[in-house]
Amino acid sequence: MAHMMADEVWVRGSGAVAMAAALALGRRGLRVALAMREPAAGRASDLRTYALNEASVALLHTLRVWDALAADARTEVLDMRVEGDAAGAALVFSAWRSGIERLAWIVDAGELEAALRAAVRFAPHVQVRGADAAPGAGVALTVHAEGRDAASRRGLGVEMPVHAYGQRGVAARLVADRPHAGMARQWFRSPDVLALLPFDRPQPGCSYGVVWSLPDERAAALLALPPADFEQALADATGGAAGTLRLAGDRAAWPLALAQADPVCGPGWVLLGDAAHLVHPLAGQGLNLGLADVVALDEVIAAREPWRPIGDERLLRRYARRRAGPTAAMGQLTDGLLRLFAADEPWARELRNRGLALVDQFPPLKRWLGAAARGA
Ligand SMILES: Cc1cc2nc3c(=O)[nH]c(=O)nc-3n(C[C@H](O)[C@H](O)[C@H](O)COP(=O)(O)OP(=O)(O)OC[C@H]3O[C@@H](n4cnc5c(N)ncnc54)[C@H](O)[C@@H]3O)c2cc1C
């Protein structure tokens, strides 16, 4: 029986990436211990809705988590409209025109974590331990997935300089007076970025998850507004494009930053997810990157030479090399877009708005951008 034998892999972390890593490595037949915190009793569920790409959804399917999500906890994005800060400057993506079923899925963050928690409890090769449990002598590989504040980085000699954007991402759930029809909308309005993600909770077909990134003081002010004033601020920012929007519950905010850990592996250990990298959520890619880390680690371990131990540093460097390019590219893309849209100079305004219109009229580049966002 698995619990009678020594653990081979020790996974630390309580979020989606740690749980997905434990499940993926357990499916390989490795004996995995997941040292995690239980969610605090009475803690409100995460208000965020995550945009997940094809690759993330494929992983969740393999881990038998995707089908465990309630139908109204995952909504397809069929179209997406990205607007700049000049009239008519827009970039439109359509699943139908691209010949694909959907552009992305929008998923309830709290429900996703709950489905992963249920899956790890039933996984035959995964033992759930408390966060304070100590790894046994048989552990060959420790996977660190404790999120952005991972304390273990210090002891491992990992540097992770954080570039704080001085912005917060305000998230809430909304209900509109007209159907979303699977349309995601995003506005780049120097320096704010506002995204409305189509969702089916609480009202099927007419709900949205909102992520509004804006400077710290403005975010604090928005959180403090009475609901009716917040709704008015949304109406002003969206111009009513999605209909009249009403708040459906609480609001919360997260500090936003760009960071990359170095190194991301060493003898017998590896970093995954937000413990390894942070990106601005304007492209909805942080968790997608973390789940891609899981896939890469799992595949590198599966493809190792039979004589090579799973904690071998040369093996783990294959994981690091595989993830370095895509993670750096996403950090640069989100950071570059944010800077371009935050600049007030007329040349920057001209460039970004012409850029949107140009990309919109240049199908190959548009296709490439769409495929990159889908993780295809
Ligand atoms: C406003 C906003 C919107 C976003 N939208 C999207 C989106 O649309 N799409 C997308 O892909 N990404 C999105 N992201 C990014 C996404 O939230 C993160 O990338 C993702 O949550 C990272 O998962 P993780 O498991 O690595 O870390 P976390 O979710 O931070 O989980 C780590 C967990 O480990 C716990 N922990 C810490 N120390 C220990 C320990 N010693 N032992 C055990 N547990 C420990 C922490 O308390 C935490 O619960 C968004 C982020 C924000 C802020």
The ligand as an SDF file (V2000), in Angstrom:
LIG
                    3D

 53 58  0  0  0  0  0  0  0  0999 V2000
   -6.5580   39.3120  -10.3710 C   0  0  0  0  0  0  0  0  0  0  0  0
   -5.8950   38.0940  -10.9760 C   0  0  0  0  0  0  0  0  0  0  0  0
   -6.4650   37.4420  -12.0500 C   0  0  0  0  0  0  0  0  0  0  0  0
   -5.8490   36.3270  -12.6020 C   0  0  0  0  0  0  0  0  0  0  0  0
   -6.3980   35.7450  -13.7020 N   0  0  0  0  0  0  0  0  0  0  0  0
   -5.7770   34.6890  -14.2720 C   0  0  0  0  0  0  0  0  0  0  0  0
   -6.3310   34.0790  -15.4510 C   0  0  0  0  0  0  0  0  0  0  0  0
   -7.3590   34.5080  -15.9870 O   0  0  0  0  0  0  0  0  0  0  0  0
   -5.6800   33.0060  -15.9860 N   0  0  0  0  0  0  0  0  0  0  0  0
   -4.5300   32.5130  -15.4470 C   0  0  0  0  0  0  0  0  0  0  0  0
   -3.9640   31.5410  -15.9940 O   0  0  0  0  0  0  0  0  0  0  0  0
   -3.9880   33.0730  -14.3400 N   0  0  0  0  0  0  0  0  0  0  0  0
   -4.5800   34.1420  -13.7390 C   0  0  0  0  0  0  0  0  0  0  0  0
   -4.0360   34.6990  -12.6280 N   0  0  0  0  0  0  0  0  0  0  0  0
   -2.8090   34.1150  -12.0440 C   0  0  0  0  0  0  0  0  0  0  0  0
   -3.1220   32.9640  -11.0880 C   0  0  0  0  0  0  0  0  0  0  0  0
   -3.9650   33.4130  -10.0580 O   0  0  0  0  0  0  0  0  0  0  0  0
   -1.8350   32.4200  -10.4740 C   0  0  0  0  0  0  0  0  0  0  0  0
   -0.8470   32.2950  -11.4510 O   0  0  0  0  0  0  0  0  0  0  0  0
   -2.0910   31.0510   -9.8370 C   0  0  0  0  0  0  0  0  0  0  0  0
   -3.0140   31.1720   -8.7880 O   0  0  0  0  0  0  0  0  0  0  0  0
   -0.7850   30.4710   -9.2910 C   0  0  0  0  0  0  0  0  0  0  0  0
   -1.0550   29.2190   -8.6980 O   0  0  0  0  0  0  0  0  0  0  0  0
   -0.0040   28.5960   -7.6860 P   0  0  0  0  0  0  0  0  0  0  0  0
   -0.6090   27.2990   -7.2410 O   0  0  0  0  0  0  0  0  0  0  0  0
    1.3670   28.6020   -8.2520 O   0  0  0  0  0  0  0  0  0  0  0  0
    0.0460   29.6160   -6.4500 O   0  0  0  0  0  0  0  0  0  0  0  0
   -1.0900   30.0180   -5.4260 P   0  0  0  0  0  0  0  0  0  0  0  0
   -2.4190   30.0510   -6.0680 O   0  0  0  0  0  0  0  0  0  0  0  0
   -0.6110   31.2650   -4.7460 O   0  0  0  0  0  0  0  0  0  0  0  0
   -1.0870   28.8220   -4.3740 O   0  0  0  0  0  0  0  0  0  0  0  0
   -0.0250   28.6070   -3.4750 C   0  0  0  0  0  0  0  0  0  0  0  0
   -0.6210   28.1610   -2.1540 C   0  0  0  0  0  0  0  0  0  0  0  0
    0.3620   27.5560   -1.3220 O   0  0  0  0  0  0  0  0  0  0  0  0
    0.1980   28.0380    0.0140 C   0  0  0  0  0  0  0  0  0  0  0  0
    1.4560   27.9080    0.7690 N   0  0  0  0  0  0  0  0  0  0  0  0
    2.4020   28.8510    1.0440 C   0  0  0  0  0  0  0  0  0  0  0  0
    3.3890   28.2920    1.7910 N   0  0  0  0  0  0  0  0  0  0  0  0
    3.0680   26.9990    1.9830 C   0  0  0  0  0  0  0  0  0  0  0  0
    3.6850   25.9210    2.6590 C   0  0  0  0  0  0  0  0  0  0  0  0
    4.8560   26.0620    3.2940 N   0  0  0  0  0  0  0  0  0  0  0  0
    3.0860   24.7240    2.6600 N   0  0  0  0  0  0  0  0  0  0  0  0
    1.8950   24.5400    2.0200 C   0  0  0  0  0  0  0  0  0  0  0  0
    1.2480   25.5200    1.3720 N   0  0  0  0  0  0  0  0  0  0  0  0
    1.8280   26.7370    1.3340 C   0  0  0  0  0  0  0  0  0  0  0  0
   -0.2500   29.4820   -0.1710 C   0  0  0  0  0  0  0  0  0  0  0  0
   -0.8980   29.9330    0.9940 O   0  0  0  0  0  0  0  0  0  0  0  0
   -1.2020   29.3370   -1.3590 C   0  0  0  0  0  0  0  0  0  0  0  0
   -2.4810   28.9530   -0.9110 O   0  0  0  0  0  0  0  0  0  0  0  0
   -4.6350   35.8300  -12.0500 C   0  0  0  0  0  0  0  0  0  0  0  0
   -4.0610   36.4700  -10.9580 C   0  0  0  0  0  0  0  0  0  0  0  0
   -4.6770   37.6070  -10.4210 C   0  0  0  0  0  0  0  0  0  0  0  0
   -4.0090   38.3030   -9.2620 C   0  0  0  0  0  0  0  0  0  0  0  0
  1  2  1  0
  2  3  1  0
  2 52  2  0
  3  4  2  0
  4  5  1  0
  4 50  1  0
  5  6  2  0
  6  7  1  0
  6 13  1  0
  7  8  2  0
  7  9  1  0
  9 10  1  0
 10 11  2  0
 10 12  1  0
 12 13  2  0
 13 14  1  0
 14 15  1  0
 14 50  1  0
 15 16  1  0
 16 17  1  0
 16 18  1  0
 18 19  1  0
 18 20  1  0
 20 21  1  0
 20 22  1  0
 22 23  1  0
 23 24  1  0
 24 25  2  0
 24 26  1  0
 24 27  1  0
 27 28  1  0
 28 29  2  0
 28 30  1  0
 28 31  1  0
 31 32  1  0
 32 33  1  0
 33 34  1  0
 33 48  1  0
 34 35  1  0
 35 36  1  0
 35 46  1  0
 36 37  1  0
 36 45  1  0
 37 38  2  0
 38 39  1  0
 39 40  1  0
 39 45  2  0
 40 41  1  0
 40 42  2  0
 42 43  1  0
 43 44  2  0
 44 45  1  0
 46 47  1  0
 46 48  1  0
 48 49  1  0
 50 51  2  0
 51 52  1  0
 52 53  1  0
M  END
$$$$
